[in-house]
Amino acid sequence: MTEPDADRPDINRVDCSDCGGGPAEDNIRISWVDTEKGFTEIWHVPECPTYLIERIMGEDGARRAKQRNAWAQASFPAAHQCLQAAAALAAGDTAAAPFVAALTQLVQAQGANTAAFVVLDKWVEILDQHFPPKEPNPKPQ
């Protein structure tokens, strides 16, 4: 049997110190891109303790992330209402008005799509609206 990716010398293969697993049909390959080493992989036998611990920790992390996301989705509307109420109280302060307006608009933009972050160009668009740049900075079409 030929090793998977045997013709690719640019793969940095790391040996598991627990199981010594290598490329084989039933073994498990974990791979990632390392900024210094490039494409890196480590192989484990299915019953490797290191792999099992990493898998349990990964599954637990994913479960906790889902719980936090559900909590945030449920809690965001109330937090947004509190921000809007505080912004309404601060609206009379002329010095704080642009900050309050920009923050409120940024939070509103985030609330429109809670599954993603507000992208950088939207930040710039909102901030330019409330804090116009001294030099013209036309938005590309």
C-alpha positions as CSV (number, residue, x, y, z in Angstrom):
1,M,0.0,0.0,0.0
2,T,1.3,3.5,-0.8
3,E,1.3,6.1,1.8
4,P,-1.3,8.9,1.3
5,D,0.4,12.0,0.0
6,A,3.7,10.2,-0.4
7,D,4.5,12.3,-3.4
8,R,4.1,15.5,-1.4
9,P,7.4,16.4,0.3
10,D,6.0,19.7,1.6
11,I,4.0,18.0,4.4
12,N,5.4,18.3,7.9
13,R,4.6,15.0,9.5
14,V,4.6,14.8,13.4
15,D,4.8,11.5,15.1
16,C,2.4,10.9,18.0
17,S,4.4,10.2,21.1
18,D,1.7,8.0,22.6
19,C,0.8,5.7,19.7
20,G,3.4,6.2,17.0
21,G,0.6,6.0,14.4
22,G,1.5,6.6,10.8
23,P,-0.4,6.8,7.5
24,A,-2.6,3.7,7.3
25,E,-6.1,3.0,6.1
26,D,-7.6,2.7,9.6
27,N,-5.6,5.4,11.3
28,I,-6.8,9.0,11.9
29,R,-5.0,12.0,10.4
30,I,-5.3,15.4,12.0
31,S,-3.9,18.2,9.8
32,W,-3.6,21.9,10.0
33,V,-1.7,24.8,8.4
34,D,1.1,26.2,10.6
35,T,2.3,29.7,9.7
36,E,5.9,28.6,10.2
37,K,5.9,25.0,9.1
38,G,3.2,25.0,6.5
39,F,0.9,22.0,6.1
40,T,1.4,19.8,9.2
41,E,-0.2,16.4,10.0
42,I,-0.2,13.9,12.9
43,W,-1.5,10.3,12.6
44,H,-3.1,8.3,15.4
45,V,-4.3,4.8,15.8
46,P,-8.1,4.8,16.7
47,E,-7.5,3.9,20.3
48,C,-4.7,6.4,20.9
49,P,-5.1,8.2,24.3
50,T,-3.8,11.5,23.0
51,Y,-6.3,11.4,20.1
52,L,-9.2,10.4,22.4
53,I,-8.4,13.3,24.8
54,E,-8.2,15.8,22.0
55,R,-11.5,14.5,20.5
56,I,-13.2,14.8,23.9
57,M,-11.9,18.3,24.4
58,G,-12.9,19.3,20.9
59,E,-16.4,18.0,21.3
60,D,-16.7,19.7,24.7
61,G,-15.5,22.9,23.2
62,A,-18.0,22.7,20.4
63,R,-20.8,21.9,22.9
64,R,-19.9,24.9,25.0
65,A,-19.7,27.2,22.0
66,K,-23.2,26.1,20.9
67,Q,-24.5,26.8,24.5
68,R,-22.9,30.3,24.5
69,N,-24.3,31.0,21.1
70,A,-27.8,30.0,22.1
71,W,-27.5,32.1,25.3
72,A,-26.2,35.1,23.3
73,Q,-29.0,34.8,20.7
74,A,-31.6,34.8,23.5
75,S,-30.0,37.6,25.5
76,F,-29.1,40.0,22.6
77,P,-32.5,41.6,22.2
78,A,-32.7,42.6,25.9
79,A,-29.1,43.9,25.9
80,H,-29.8,45.9,22.7
81,Q,-32.9,47.4,24.4
82,C,-30.8,48.5,27.4
83,L,-28.3,50.1,25.0
84,Q,-31.0,51.9,23.2
85,A,-32.5,53.2,26.5
86,A,-29.1,54.4,27.7
87,A,-28.4,56.0,24.3
88,A,-31.8,57.9,24.5
89,L,-30.7,59.3,27.9
90,A,-27.3,60.3,26.6
91,A,-28.7,61.9,23.4
92,G,-28.9,65.3,25.0
93,D,-25.1,65.4,25.7
94,T,-23.8,67.0,22.5
95,A,-20.2,65.9,23.1
96,A,-21.2,62.2,23.5
97,A,-23.8,62.3,20.7
98,P,-21.6,61.0,17.8
99,F,-20.1,58.3,20.0
100,V,-23.5,57.1,21.2
101,A,-25.0,57.3,17.6
102,A,-22.0,55.3,16.2
103,L,-22.1,52.7,18.9
104,T,-25.9,52.3,18.6
105,Q,-25.6,51.9,14.8
106,L,-22.8,49.4,15.1
107,V,-24.7,47.3,17.6
108,Q,-27.8,47.5,15.4
109,A,-25.7,46.3,12.4
110,Q,-24.4,43.4,14.4
111,G,-27.9,42.6,15.6
112,A,-29.1,42.4,11.9
113,N,-26.8,39.3,11.5
114,T,-25.8,37.7,14.7
115,A,-24.4,34.7,12.9
116,A,-21.4,36.8,11.6
117,F,-19.3,39.7,12.6
118,V,-19.9,43.2,11.3
119,V,-17.3,43.4,8.4
120,L,-14.6,46.1,8.4
121,D,-16.1,48.1,5.5
122,K,-19.4,48.4,7.4
123,W,-17.4,49.7,10.5
124,V,-15.7,52.3,8.3
125,E,-18.9,53.3,6.7
126,I,-20.6,53.9,10.0
127,L,-17.7,55.6,11.6
128,D,-17.2,57.9,8.6
129,Q,-20.8,58.8,8.9
130,H,-20.4,60.0,12.5
131,F,-16.8,61.0,12.4
132,P,-16.1,62.3,8.8
133,P,-12.5,62.0,7.7
134,K,-10.6,65.2,7.3
135,E,-9.4,64.1,3.8
136,P,-11.9,62.8,1.2
137,N,-12.0,59.0,1.3
138,P,-14.4,58.0,-1.5
139,K,-16.0,54.6,-1.1
140,P,-15.2,52.2,-4.0
141,Q,-18.2,51.2,-6.1
